[in-house]
């Protein structure tokens, strides 16, 4: 039996990952450490709370005493680290909390893991020789792209917002523990996720929510910023592969190969809503352009070739299929609300 500490499970990606992981690996216990900030919602994990192999602990990843207690109490032999402040707009308004959570929190987790699993640098305790620290990061650490290139694992870091800078910093901390102490680490950098359980503040839920309520749908700048969209369950499957089969000390980029401008996203969602929940006029009439945000990167796009060729990962959803599943989930949610 393995006891894995998975941080931030009440958030968007983590709450999709946990049910998938529990079902696939009955030999694992998952201990979820989550502070339940505004972006965390235990309702996202409904159904897991009755599973004897799942344990929720409310707390801060920056609380070293708590993290040390969890490692000792549950004999943790693996970490998958999702927990992070992640909304770029919020990082512009209040960067300090991003530094505290994303940088100091990651340091606390990985330092406790190193001390618990290892006797000395490059020497694991016998019981923990297979223990691994998997850090979940973002493609935003690479900065912005021109019209043709793709982010690879060798792309130099060039973060442009306090959020991406804090994630780049946490990546470097993880790398340093691999190089300095020999801790077994892997890092995954993902493109924009979408799907069920995403917080209302994010782009796709905002478009759906505003459209259904008849409010203006705000689109930054000219709407031509490009993102590569990855269905959340495909991301979870990629994390699973890297955690179990990824090569130690490696970075793996996970992307959906689904580049869309924000205008294409809002147009696709409004077209589907026009069919599923028709009103007197098209939802597209609600599209409103607002002042662009500071440090708004123009284009992200990931080259997932390494993950695809070395570990055999492949996205099951393209954007056309994934966005329909996503909209149907939110329609059900907002009907209940």
C-alpha positions in Angstrom: 0.0 0.0 0.0 1.3 3.4 -1.0 0.4 6.6 0.8 0.5 9.6 -1.5 0.2 13.3 -0.4 -1.7 15.1 -3.1 -1.9 18.8 -2.5 -4.7 21.1 -3.7 -7.2 18.4 -4.5 -10.3 20.6 -4.0 -9.2 22.8 -6.9 -10.0 22.3 -10.6 -7.4 19.9 -11.8 -6.8 18.1 -8.5 -10.6 17.4 -8.0 -10.6 15.8 -11.5 -7.4 13.8 -10.7 -8.4 12.3 -7.4 -11.5 10.3 -8.5 -9.6 9.1 -11.6 -6.6 8.0 -9.5 -8.6 6.3 -6.7 -10.5 4.2 -9.3 -7.3 3.3 -11.2 -5.1 2.5 -8.2 -7.0 0.7 -5.4 -3.6 0.0 -3.8 -3.0 3.7 -3.1 -4.1 5.9 -0.2 -4.5 9.6 -1.1 -4.0 12.2 1.6 -5.4 15.5 0.3 -3.9 18.7 1.9 -5.9 21.8 0.9 -6.4 25.1 2.5 -9.8 25.6 0.8 -9.2 29.1 -0.4 -11.9 30.7 -2.6 -10.8 28.4 -5.5 -11.1 25.2 -3.5 -14.5 23.5 -3.1 -15.0 20.1 -1.3 -18.2 19.7 -3.3 -15.8 19.0 -6.2 -14.8 15.8 -4.4 -18.3 14.5 -3.6 -18.2 10.7 -3.7 -14.5 10.5 -2.6 -15.2 11.4 1.0 -16.7 8.0 1.7 -13.8 6.2 0.2 -11.6 4.7 2.9 -8.5 5.2 0.7 -9.1 9.0 0.7 -8.3 11.4 3.6 -8.9 15.2 3.5 -6.8 17.5 5.7 -7.5 21.2 5.8 -4.3 23.2 6.0 -1.6 25.3 4.5 1.3 23.8 2.5 3.4 26.6 4.1 2.8 25.2 7.6 5.9 23.1 8.1 4.7 21.6 11.4 1.6 20.4 9.7 3.4 19.0 6.7 5.9 17.2 8.9 3.0 15.7 11.0 1.3 14.5 7.8 4.5 12.8 6.6 5.0 11.0 9.9 1.3 10.2 10.7 0.6 8.8 7.2 4.1 7.6 6.3 4.0 9.5 3.0 6.0 7.9 0.2 5.0 10.0 -2.8 3.9 13.6 -3.5 1.9 15.0 -6.3 1.8 18.8 -5.9 -1.1 20.7 -7.4 -1.7 23.3 -4.8 -1.1 26.8 -6.1 -2.5 30.3 -6.5 -3.2 30.4 -10.3 -5.3 33.3 -11.4 -3.1 35.8 -13.3 -5.4 38.8 -12.7 -5.3 38.1 -8.9 -1.5 37.9 -9.1 -1.3 41.4 -10.6 -3.5 42.8 -7.8 -1.9 40.8 -4.9 1.4 39.2 -5.9 2.5 38.5 -2.3 0.1 35.6 -1.8 1.4 34.0 -5.0 5.0 34.2 -3.7 4.0 32.8 -0.3 2.0 29.9 -1.6 3.7 28.9 -4.8 7.3 29.5 -3.8 7.4 29.1 0.0 4.8 26.4 0.0 6.7 24.3 -2.6 9.9 24.8 -0.7 8.2 23.6 2.5 6.8 20.5 0.9 9.9 19.4 -0.9 12.2 20.1 2.0 10.1 18.0 4.3 9.9 15.2 1.7 13.7 15.3 1.3 14.3 15.1 5.1 11.7 12.3 5.5 12.8 10.1 2.6 16.6 10.6 2.7 19.5 9.9 5.1 21.8 12.3 3.3 22.3 13.8 -0.2 21.9 11.2 -2.9 21.1 8.5 -0.4 17.5 7.4 0.1 16.4 5.5 3.2 15.8 1.9 2.1 12.0 2.1 2.6 11.6 5.2 0.4 13.8 4.3 -2.6 10.9 4.6 -4.9 9.5 7.8 -3.5 9.0 10.6 -6.0 8.1 14.3 -5.8 5.9 15.3 -8.9 5.5 19.1 -9.3 2.7 20.4 -11.4 3.6 23.6 -13.3 2.4 25.6 -16.3 3.4 26.7 -19.8 3.2 30.3 -18.6 6.7 30.0 -17.2 8.0 30.1 -20.8 6.6 33.6 -21.5 5.0 34.4 -24.8 5.5 32.9 -28.3 5.7 34.2 -31.8 3.1 33.0 -34.4 4.8 29.7 -35.3 7.1 28.3 -32.5 6.1 25.8 -29.8 7.2 25.5 -26.2 9.5 22.5 -25.7 11.1 21.3 -22.5 14.2 23.2 -23.6 12.5 26.6 -24.0 14.2 29.2 -21.8 12.0 30.5 -18.9 10.7 34.0 -19.4 7.8 34.6 -17.0 5.8 37.8 -17.6 3.4 38.0 -14.6 3.7 37.6 -10.9 1.8 34.3 -11.2 4.1 32.8 -13.9 7.2 34.2 -12.0 6.1 32.4 -8.9 5.6 29.1 -10.7 9.0 29.5 -12.5 10.5 30.0 -9.1 8.9 26.9 -7.7 10.1 24.9 -10.7 13.6 26.0 -10.0 13.4 25.0 -6.3 12.3 21.5 -7.4 15.2 21.3 -9.9 17.6 22.4 -7.2 16.6 19.6 -4.9 17.1 17.1 -7.7 20.6 18.5 -8.5 21.8 19.3 -5.0 20.3 16.4 -2.9 19.5 13.8 -5.5 15.8 13.9 -4.7 13.7 12.0 -7.2 11.6 14.6 -9.0 9.6 15.2 -12.1 8.0 18.4 -13.4 5.1 18.7 -15.8 4.2 22.0 -17.5 0.7 22.0 -19.0 -1.2 24.3 -21.3 -4.6 25.9 -20.5 -6.9 23.3 -18.9 -10.7 23.3 -19.4 -13.5 21.0 -18.3 -15.8 20.2 -15.4 -15.2 21.8 -11.9 -13.2 24.8 -13.1 -13.6 27.9 -11.0 -16.1 30.5 -12.3 -13.4 33.2 -12.6 -11.7 31.4 -15.5 -12.3 32.2 -19.2 -14.6 29.4 -20.3 -16.8 29.2 -17.2 -17.1 33.0 -17.3 -18.2 33.0 -20.9 -20.9 30.3 -20.2 -22.1 31.9 -17.0 -22.3 35.4 -18.4 -24.1 34.2 -21.5 -26.7 32.3 -19.6 -27.4 35.2 -17.4 -27.7 37.7 -20.3 -24.7 39.7 -19.2 -22.0 41.2 -21.3 -19.2 38.6 -22.1 -15.9 40.4 -21.4 -13.0 39.6 -23.8 -9.6 41.2 -23.2 -8.1 43.5 -25.8 -8.7 42.4 -29.4 -9.5 38.8 -28.4 -6.7 37.4 -30.5 -4.6 36.1 -27.7 -3.9 32.4 -28.5 -3.9 29.5 -26.0 -3.4 25.7 -26.4 -6.4 24.1 -24.7 -6.1 20.7 -22.9 -9.1 18.8 -21.6 -8.6 18.3 -17.8 -9.0 14.5 -17.8 -6.3 14.2 -20.6 -4.1 16.2 -18.3 -4.8 13.9 -15.4 -3.8 10.9 -17.5 -0.6 12.6 -18.5 0.3 13.3 -14.8 -0.4 9.7 -14.0 2.0 8.5 -16.8 4.8 10.9 -15.8 4.5 10.1 -12.0 4.7 6.4 -12.7 6.9 6.1 -15.8 8.6 9.5 -16.3 12.4 9.6 -16.2 13.8 11.1 -13.0 15.0 14.7 -13.2 12.9 15.3 -16.4 10.4 17.9 -17.4 7.4 16.8 -19.6 5.2 19.3 -21.4 1.5 18.3 -21.6 -0.5 20.1 -24.3 -3.7 19.5 -26.2 -2.6 20.7 -29.7 -5.8 22.7 -29.7 -4.7 26.3 -30.4 -7.6 28.8 -30.3 -7.9 32.6 -30.0 -10.1 33.9 -27.2 -12.5 35.0 -30.0 -12.7 31.5 -31.4 -13.4 30.2 -27.9 -16.3 32.6 -27.2 -17.7 32.1 -30.7 -17.7 28.3 -30.3 -19.3 28.4 -26.9 -22.0 30.9 -28.1 -22.7 28.7 -31.1 -23.3 25.7 -28.9 -25.4 27.6 -26.5 -27.5 29.0 -29.3 -28.3 25.4 -30.2 -28.8 24.0 -26.7 -30.4 27.0 -24.9 -31.7 29.2 -27.6 -32.9 32.7 -26.9 -34.5 35.5 -29.0 -31.0 36.6 -30.1 -27.6 35.0 -30.4 -25.4 34.9 -27.4 -22.7 36.4 -29.6 -24.4 39.8 -29.3 -23.2 39.8 -25.7 -19.5 39.8 -26.6 -17.8 42.9 -25.3 -14.2 44.0 -25.6 -12.6 45.3 -22.4 -9.2 46.9 -21.7 -6.4 44.3 -22.0 -4.8 43.2 -18.8 -1.2 44.0 -17.9 1.5 41.6 -19.0 -1.0 39.6 -21.2 1.1 37.1 -23.1 0.0 36.9 -26.8 0.4 33.2 -27.5 1.1 29.9 -25.7 1.4 26.5 -27.5 3.0 23.3 -26.3 4.9 20.7 -28.1 4.0 17.5 -26.3 6.2 15.2 -28.5 8.4 14.1 -25.7 5.4 12.8 -23.6 3.8 11.3 -26.7 6.9 9.4 -28.0 8.6 8.4 -24.7 5.5 7.5 -22.6 2.8 6.9 -25.2 0.5 9.7 -24.0 -2.2 11.0 -26.4 -5.1 13.4 -25.7 -8.4 11.6 -26.1 -10.4 14.8 -26.5 -10.0 17.5 -29.2 -11.5 20.9 -28.5 -14.7 20.3 -30.4 -15.5 17.2 -28.3 -14.2 18.5 -25.0 -16.0 21.8 -25.1 -19.4 20.1 -25.6 -18.8 18.0 -22.5 -17.7 21.0 -20.6 -20.7 23.1 -21.6 -23.1 20.3 -20.7 -21.5 20.0 -17.2 -21.9 23.7 -16.6 -25.4 23.8 -17.9 -26.3 21.1 -15.3 -24.4 23.0 -12.6 -26.1 26.3 -13.2 -29.5 24.7 -13.5 -29.0 23.3 -9.9 -27.7 26.7 -8.7 
